[in-house]
Structures are given as C-alpha cells and as structure tokens.
Amino acid sequence: MRPASVGFQCPDCIGAAEAGVRQPKRPRGRSVGPSAGGFGIRLGLGAPTILSALVVVVGILDLLTGGMLTQLLAWSNGLAAQGQLWRALTWVLVPGSVLSMLINVLMILLIGGTLEDIVGNLRTAVLYFLSALGGAAAIAVLGGAGAASIGATAAIFGLLAANATLKYRQGMDVRPDLILFALFAVMNLVFGGLAGSFVQLFGLLGGVIGGFLGGIALGWAKGAGAARDRNQWLLLAGVTVGLAAVTAAGVLLP
C-alpha cells in the first residue's frame, strides 16, 4: 500500500486498472507520445531532414548550373512519353527558386517530423514520393502533351493529406492539419506557386490524392505486428502500381 490524497492505494490494483485502459493506436503499433500528432521541426538523420537536404542540394546545384537539373529532373509529359519515367519522382526535388526552396524545406521538416513520429522514416519517405507520383499522374492525365512542372508543393500537400488521414484514423483532431493546409495554400498563391497555371493545380490535386491513398494504406491495414507491416507495404505497393499505371496511360494514350 502507498499513501494517496485520500486514504491508501494498492499498486497492484492500480497496475491492473491501467492495463485495461485502451491506448491510441498508431499505424506501426508504437506508443503515442505526448507530442504525437502535433507539428514541430525535428532535426536529425531522419527522412524529413534527408528530403530537405536533397531539395537544398538540388536547388543550389540547379542555380549554379543555370537550370541544368531542372532540365534533367522536372516533370514533362512529353519527355515522360519518351521513356524518362524517373521524372515522376524527381520533379518534387527541384524548388525552382531560393524562396521556394526555403519554404519547401520548412514545410517538409514541419510536416515530415509529425509523420516520422507516426509511421517512421522509411514510410515517411515513401509517402513523399508517392505524393510526387500522384501529382505526376494528375498532370499526365489533365495537363496536355506539353505540360511540365517542378516544385515540392505537390509532395508537401500529399504529406499533409497523409498526416490528416492517419490522425483521423486514430480519432485525433485534424483541424490543425486543415489550418496548415489553408496557410500553405495561401503562401503559394501569394508567392505565385499555384497561380502560374492550371498544371500546378493539377499537380497539387494529384499530390493530395497520392498522400490520402498512402495514409489509407497505412492506417487501415489489417493485422498486428509483422502481419500489419506486411499488409501496409502490400497496400502501398498497390497504390504505387495504380498511380504509375495512370501516369503511363496519361502520357502514352492520345
């Protein structure tokens, strides 16, 4: 027995009672910390930091080479139709300007850090590039033969969609995600990221769809432990194949 504010408590009884309390679920089965679901920049050798570093390196090299990496990595319906399919993943690594690079890095660290807490490093990176593929698919289908685009905006909106989907699955408040979504959209409108053409809007829409589907794959996978992990990867693979097929159809079919 141990003293309490009123009378005494039995440690064994308290432990048994706490064991019966249902804890919030996470897609990978890890316990939810006090900061889970909240936005915050977390520095370290995780996926958000690596992705941000890639954007910075590509952005600086692109500026130093006069746009050479833009020509090599940007999404282009016409070039993709010629077999340059890597562009479906690499176009979200090209920021286009110093200001865009800074905004992209901030948002990747802010949103990616939250996802990293929920699903881990590898899945966070997969969600980023799955959103890129979703954006490329939308541009391929809706943008026309000459459509082209760069920028991490589509992937960032995809991360936001995935984060909101996973938080909804866990019964958490998604209003902060919606607010950040609106703020980021306004930022892009103010600085011209979304106002330049409908192609950018198509890419954003596709990124949101890709992130949303990735969030469903992780959040609604059946099973527990290793079986759940396997099912998550199978569902992510299915989403990837589906988006790749839509992309290929968009650039190859008349």
C-alpha positions as CSV (number, residue, x, y, z in Angstrom):
1,M,0.0,0.0,0.0
2,R,1.1,3.6,-0.6
3,P,-0.3,6.9,0.7
4,A,-2.7,8.8,-1.5
5,S,-4.6,12.2,-1.2
6,V,-7.4,10.2,0.3
7,G,-6.6,7.0,2.2
8,F,-4.2,4.5,0.6
9,Q,-3.7,2.9,-2.8
10,C,-2.8,-0.7,-3.8
11,P,0.0,-0.6,-6.5
12,D,-1.1,-4.0,-7.9
13,C,-4.7,-2.9,-8.3
14,I,-3.6,0.4,-10.0
15,G,-1.5,-1.5,-12.4
16,A,-4.3,-3.9,-13.3
17,A,-6.7,-1.0,-13.9
18,E,-4.2,0.9,-16.1
19,A,-3.6,-2.2,-18.1
20,G,-7.3,-2.2,-19.1
21,V,-7.2,1.3,-20.5
22,R,-7.2,1.4,-24.3
23,Q,-4.3,3.3,-25.7
24,P,-4.5,5.3,-29.0
25,K,-3.4,3.1,-32.0
26,R,-0.5,4.0,-34.3
27,P,0.0,2.5,-37.7
28,R,3.2,0.8,-36.6
29,G,2.0,-0.1,-33.2
30,R,4.3,2.2,-31.3
31,S,3.1,4.0,-28.2
32,V,1.8,7.5,-28.7
33,G,3.9,10.2,-27.0
34,P,2.6,13.4,-25.6
35,S,3.6,15.3,-28.8
36,A,2.2,12.8,-31.2
37,G,0.1,14.5,-33.9
38,G,1.5,17.9,-33.2
39,F,3.5,19.9,-35.7
40,G,7.1,20.7,-34.9
41,I,10.5,20.7,-36.6
42,R,12.7,17.8,-35.5
43,L,16.3,17.8,-36.7
44,G,18.2,14.5,-37.1
45,L,19.1,11.9,-39.6
46,G,15.5,11.1,-40.4
47,A,13.6,11.2,-43.6
48,P,12.4,14.8,-43.3
49,T,16.0,16.1,-42.9
50,I,17.3,13.9,-45.7
51,L,14.5,15.0,-48.1
52,S,15.1,18.7,-47.1
53,A,18.8,18.3,-47.8
54,L,18.1,16.8,-51.2
55,V,15.9,19.8,-52.1
56,V,18.6,22.2,-50.9
57,V,21.4,20.4,-52.8
58,V,19.3,20.1,-56.0
59,G,18.2,23.8,-55.7
60,I,21.7,25.1,-55.2
61,L,23.2,23.0,-58.0
62,D,20.4,24.0,-60.3
63,L,21.1,27.7,-59.7
64,L,24.8,27.2,-60.1
65,T,24.4,25.3,-63.4
66,G,21.8,27.6,-64.9
67,G,18.9,25.2,-64.7
68,M,20.6,22.0,-65.8
69,L,19.0,19.9,-63.0
70,T,15.6,21.4,-63.9
71,Q,16.0,20.1,-67.4
72,L,17.1,16.7,-66.1
73,L,14.6,16.2,-63.2
74,A,11.5,18.3,-63.9
75,W,8.2,16.5,-64.8
76,S,7.4,16.7,-68.5
77,N,4.5,14.8,-70.2
78,G,6.4,14.9,-73.5
79,L,9.7,13.6,-72.1
80,A,8.0,11.0,-69.9
81,A,6.3,9.7,-73.1
82,Q,9.8,9.2,-74.5
83,G,10.7,6.9,-71.6
84,Q,12.1,9.4,-69.0
85,L,9.9,8.0,-66.3
86,W,12.2,8.9,-63.3
87,R,10.8,12.4,-63.6
88,A,7.6,11.2,-61.9
89,L,9.6,11.1,-58.7
90,T,12.4,13.6,-59.1
91,W,10.3,16.7,-60.1
92,V,9.5,17.4,-56.4
93,L,13.2,17.8,-55.6
94,V,13.6,20.9,-57.8
95,P,12.5,24.0,-55.9
96,G,12.9,26.5,-58.8
97,S,14.0,29.5,-56.7
98,V,15.7,30.3,-53.4
99,L,12.4,31.5,-51.8
100,S,10.6,28.3,-52.9
101,M,13.5,26.2,-51.6
102,L,13.3,27.8,-48.1
103,I,9.5,27.4,-47.9
104,N,9.7,23.8,-49.1
105,V,12.4,22.9,-46.6
106,L,10.4,24.5,-43.7
107,M,7.2,22.6,-44.6
108,I,9.0,19.3,-45.2
109,L,10.6,19.5,-41.8
110,L,7.4,20.7,-40.1
111,I,5.0,18.1,-41.6
112,G,7.5,15.3,-42.1
113,G,8.6,15.4,-38.5
114,T,5.0,14.6,-37.4
115,L,4.7,11.8,-39.9
116,E,8.0,10.4,-38.8
117,D,6.7,10.1,-35.3
118,I,3.7,8.2,-36.5
119,V,4.9,5.9,-39.3
120,G,8.7,6.0,-39.2
121,N,11.4,7.2,-41.5
122,L,11.0,4.9,-44.5
123,R,7.3,5.2,-44.7
124,T,7.5,9.0,-44.5
125,A,9.9,9.0,-47.5
126,V,7.6,6.6,-49.4
127,L,4.6,8.9,-48.7
128,Y,6.6,11.9,-50.1
129,F,7.4,10.2,-53.3
130,L,4.0,8.5,-53.6
131,S,2.6,12.1,-53.5
132,A,5.0,13.1,-56.2
133,L,3.8,10.2,-58.3
134,G,0.2,11.2,-57.7
135,G,1.0,14.7,-58.8
136,A,2.7,13.4,-62.0
137,A,-0.3,11.2,-62.7
138,A,-2.7,14.1,-62.5
139,I,-0.6,16.3,-64.7
140,A,-0.2,13.4,-67.2
141,V,-4.0,12.9,-67.4
142,L,-5.2,16.5,-67.2
143,G,-2.2,18.7,-68.3
144,G,-1.9,18.0,-72.0
145,A,1.0,16.9,-74.1
146,G,3.2,19.9,-73.4
147,A,2.6,20.1,-69.6
148,A,5.6,20.3,-67.3
149,S,6.2,21.2,-63.7
150,I,8.7,21.4,-60.8
151,G,8.5,22.0,-57.1
152,A,7.9,20.2,-53.9
153,T,4.4,21.7,-53.3
154,A,2.5,18.6,-54.5
155,A,4.5,16.3,-52.3
156,I,4.1,18.6,-49.3
157,F,0.4,18.7,-49.7
158,G,0.5,14.9,-50.0
159,L,2.3,14.7,-46.7
160,L,-0.4,16.9,-45.2
161,A,-3.2,14.7,-46.6
162,A,-1.5,11.6,-45.3
163,N,-1.0,13.1,-41.9
164,A,-4.6,14.2,-41.6
165,T,-5.8,10.8,-42.8
166,L,-3.7,8.9,-40.2
167,K,-4.8,11.3,-37.4
168,Y,-8.4,10.9,-38.4
169,R,-7.9,7.1,-38.2
170,Q,-6.6,7.4,-34.7
171,G,-9.5,9.6,-33.7
172,M,-7.3,12.7,-33.3
173,D,-8.1,16.3,-34.1
174,V,-7.4,17.2,-37.7
175,R,-8.2,20.9,-37.5
176,P,-4.5,21.8,-37.2
177,D,-3.9,20.0,-40.5
178,L,-6.7,21.9,-42.2
179,I,-5.4,25.2,-40.9
180,L,-1.8,24.4,-42.1
181,F,-3.2,23.3,-45.4
182,A,-5.0,26.6,-45.9
183,L,-2.0,28.6,-44.8
184,F,0.3,26.8,-47.1
185,A,-2.1,27.2,-50.0
186,V,-2.3,31.0,-49.3
187,M,1.5,31.2,-49.2
188,N,1.7,29.5,-52.6
189,L,-0.9,31.8,-54.0
190,V,0.9,34.9,-52.7
191,F,4.2,33.9,-54.0
192,G,2.8,32.6,-57.3
193,G,3.3,28.9,-56.8
194,L,-0.3,28.0,-57.6
195,A,-1.3,30.9,-59.6
196,G,1.0,30.3,-62.5
197,S,-1.1,27.7,-64.4
198,F,-3.6,25.0,-64.0
199,V,-0.8,22.5,-64.3
200,Q,0.4,23.4,-60.8
201,L,-3.1,22.9,-59.5
202,F,-3.4,19.5,-61.2
203,G,-0.1,18.5,-59.6
204,L,-1.3,19.7,-56.2
205,L,-4.6,17.8,-56.5
206,G,-2.7,14.6,-57.5
207,G,-0.3,15.0,-54.6
208,V,-3.2,15.2,-52.2
209,I,-4.8,12.1,-53.7
210,G,-1.5,10.2,-53.5
211,G,-0.9,11.2,-49.9
212,F,-4.5,10.4,-49.0
213,L,-4.3,6.9,-50.6
214,G,-1.0,6.3,-48.8
215,G,-2.5,7.3,-45.5
216,I,-5.4,4.9,-46.0
217,A,-2.9,2.1,-46.9
218,L,-1.0,2.7,-43.6
219,G,-3.9,3.5,-41.4
220,W,-6.4,0.8,-42.5
221,A,-4.1,-2.1,-43.0
222,K,-5.3,-5.2,-41.1
223,G,-3.4,-7.4,-38.7
224,A,-0.9,-6.7,-36.0
225,G,2.8,-6.6,-35.7
226,A,4.7,-8.2,-38.6
227,A,1.4,-9.1,-40.4
228,R,0.3,-5.4,-40.3
229,D,3.7,-4.2,-41.6
230,R,3.5,-6.7,-44.5
231,N,-0.1,-5.6,-45.3
232,Q,0.9,-1.9,-45.2
233,W,3.7,-2.5,-47.7
234,L,1.5,-4.6,-49.9
235,L,-1.2,-1.8,-49.9
236,L,1.5,0.9,-50.6
237,A,2.8,-1.2,-53.5
238,G,-0.7,-1.5,-54.9
239,V,-1.2,2.3,-54.7
240,T,2.2,2.8,-56.4
241,V,1.3,0.5,-59.2
242,G,-2.1,2.1,-59.7
243,L,-0.7,5.6,-59.8
244,A,2.1,4.5,-62.1
245,A,-0.4,2.9,-64.5
246,V,-2.5,6.1,-64.5
247,T,0.7,8.1,-65.3
248,A,1.7,5.8,-68.1
249,A,-1.8,5.9,-69.6
250,G,-1.8,9.7,-69.4
251,V,1.4,10.2,-71.3
252,L,1.1,7.4,-73.8
253,L,-2.5,7.4,-74.8
254,P,-3.8,10.1,-77.2
